[in-house]
């Protein structure tokens, strides 16, 4: 495994020379909360008051959406964010997407996904669910999927900047810090280590 540069500074390193692009690469951790909590509330309302989901449909849709988020998080982190092309422009793209986070893991303004990325992805996943699932399942399924993403985004910030006293959160933090400081080729799950265990990318006990 190659040696990796890691800065302990909490300052944001410049990524772009453009005065337009540079601010778009930074976001306060509270921004996803303001954007996606109303979205989650709206789709839960749709599931209950418009689609009139039965308890079984509602709960199975929620469970399916949360489960799909955990594997989506794992796949994106392992196979997209950690894919390192050999070309110069590919390495630059990798640095913008995820390399900067590993080089500057304490940069507080680059710990949650910028809305310029998360909003188009949310629209894409909603269109996918609408195309594949029965319409009465889509609202609750999407609400749970977005809730999983929001938990991931906010907990990721907390893992880097807050002390953890709760047993579950302490275990999450230990798992993620080992990914950063011990072996970045393991421990791709942030909000859940389930898929690391199943796909044998977990740390040795």
C-alpha positions in Angstrom: 0.0 0.0 0.0 1.5 3.3 -1.0 2.3 6.0 1.5 -0.3 8.7 1.7 -0.1 12.4 2.5 -2.4 13.3 5.4 -2.7 16.9 6.8 -4.1 17.5 10.3 -5.0 21.1 9.5 -8.6 22.1 9.7 -8.1 24.7 7.0 -9.6 24.3 3.5 -7.0 23.9 0.8 -7.8 25.7 -2.5 -9.0 23.2 -5.2 -9.9 25.6 -8.0 -8.5 28.9 -9.3 -12.0 29.8 -10.5 -13.8 32.2 -8.0 -17.0 30.4 -9.1 -16.0 26.8 -8.7 -14.1 27.1 -5.4 -17.1 28.2 -3.3 -19.2 25.4 -4.8 -16.7 22.8 -3.5 -17.3 23.9 0.1 -20.4 23.5 2.2 -21.4 23.9 5.9 -22.5 20.6 7.5 -25.9 22.0 8.2 -26.8 22.7 4.6 -28.0 19.1 3.8 -30.3 19.2 6.8 -32.1 22.3 5.5 -32.4 20.8 2.0 -33.3 17.2 2.7 -35.4 17.2 5.9 -38.3 18.9 4.1 -37.8 16.5 1.2 -38.1 13.5 3.5 -41.1 15.0 5.2 -42.8 15.6 1.8 -42.4 12.1 0.6 -43.5 10.5 3.9 -46.6 12.7 3.6 -47.1 11.4 0.1 -46.7 7.8 1.2 -49.2 8.1 4.1 -51.8 10.7 3.0 -51.7 10.4 -0.8 -50.7 6.8 -1.6 -52.4 5.6 1.6 -49.8 2.9 2.2 -50.7 0.0 4.3 -48.4 -0.7 7.3 -46.8 -3.6 5.5 -46.1 -1.6 2.3 -44.9 1.4 4.3 -42.5 -0.5 6.5 -41.2 -2.7 3.6 -40.6 0.4 1.5 -38.7 2.1 4.3 -36.6 -1.0 5.0 -35.8 -1.4 1.3 -34.8 2.2 0.9 -32.5 2.1 3.9 -30.9 -1.1 2.8 -30.4 0.1 -0.7 -28.7 3.3 0.6 -26.2 1.2 2.6 -25.0 -0.7 -0.5 -25.1 2.4 -2.6 -22.9 4.2 -0.1 -20.5 1.2 -0.1 -20.3 0.9 -3.9 -19.9 4.6 -4.5 -17.1 4.8 -1.9 -15.2 1.7 -2.9 -15.6 1.7 -6.7 -16.2 5.3 -7.7 -14.5 7.5 -5.0 -11.5 5.2 -4.7 -11.0 4.5 -8.4 -7.7 6.1 -9.3 -7.1 6.5 -13.1 -3.6 6.7 -14.4 -4.1 9.8 -16.6 -3.2 13.2 -15.3 -6.8 14.6 -15.7 -8.2 11.4 -14.2 -6.0 11.8 -11.1 -7.1 15.4 -10.9 -10.8 14.3 -11.0 -10.2 11.7 -8.4 -8.6 14.4 -6.1 -11.6 16.7 -6.5 -14.1 13.9 -5.8 -12.4 12.1 -2.9 -8.6 12.5 -2.8 -8.8 15.9 -1.1 -10.8 14.3 1.7 -8.1 11.8 2.4 -5.3 14.3 2.2 -7.2 16.9 4.4 -9.6 14.7 6.5 -10.2 17.5 9.0 -11.3 20.1 6.5 -14.7 21.0 8.0 -16.1 22.5 4.7 -15.5 19.4 2.6 -17.1 16.7 4.8 -20.6 16.7 3.4 -21.5 16.3 -0.2 -22.1 19.7 -2.0 -25.7 20.3 -3.1 -24.3 20.8 -6.7 -23.6 17.0 -6.6 -26.2 15.6 -4.2 -29.3 17.3 -5.8 -28.7 15.9 -9.3 -28.0 12.5 -7.8 -31.2 12.6 -5.8 -33.2 13.4 -9.0 -31.5 10.5 -10.7 -32.2 8.0 -8.0 -35.8 9.2 -7.8 -36.3 8.7 -11.5 -34.7 5.2 -11.2 -37.0 4.2 -8.3 -40.1 5.6 -10.2 -39.2 3.6 -13.2 -38.6 0.3 -11.3 -40.9 0.2 -8.3 -44.7 0.2 -7.9 -45.8 3.8 -7.6 -47.3 3.3 -4.1 -43.9 2.2 -2.8 -41.8 5.0 -4.3 -42.5 7.9 -1.8 -41.6 5.9 1.4 -38.7 4.1 -0.4 -37.2 7.4 -1.6 -37.8 9.0 1.8 -35.8 6.2 3.5 -33.1 6.3 0.9 -32.6 10.0 1.4 -32.7 9.6 5.2 -29.9 7.0 4.9 -27.9 9.5 2.8 -28.6 12.3 5.3 -27.5 10.1 8.3 -24.3 9.2 6.4 -23.5 12.9 5.5 -24.1 14.2 9.0 -22.5 11.3 10.9 -19.5 11.5 8.6 -19.0 15.1 9.7 -19.5 14.1 13.3 -17.0 11.2 13.1 -14.3 13.7 12.1 -15.1 16.5 14.4 -16.9 15.3 17.5 -16.0 12.9 20.4 -18.2 9.8 20.5 -19.5 8.5 23.8 -22.3 6.3 22.4 -21.1 2.7 21.8 -22.6 2.4 18.3 -21.1 5.8 17.2 -17.7 5.0 18.8 -17.6 1.8 16.8 -18.5 3.8 13.6 -15.7 6.3 14.4 -13.1 3.6 15.0 -14.0 1.9 11.8 -13.8 5.1 9.7 -10.6 6.4 11.3 -8.9 3.1 10.5 -9.9 3.6 6.9 -8.2 7.1 7.0 -5.2 6.4 9.1 -4.5 2.6 8.8 -5.6 1.2 5.5 -7.6 3.1 2.9 -8.2 -0.1 0.9 -10.5 -1.4 3.6 -13.5 -0.1 5.6 -15.5 1.6 2.9 -18.8 1.6 4.8 -19.3 4.7 6.9 -22.8 4.5 8.2 -22.7 0.7 8.1 -19.9 -1.9 8.1 -22.4 -4.6 6.8 -21.1 -4.7 3.3 -17.4 -4.6 4.4 -18.1 -7.8 6.2 -20.0 -9.4 3.4 -17.5 -8.4 0.7 -14.4 -9.0 2.9 -13.1 -5.5 2.9 -13.4 -5.2 6.7 -10.4 -4.8 8.9 -8.8 -7.8 10.6 -10.1 -8.2 14.1 
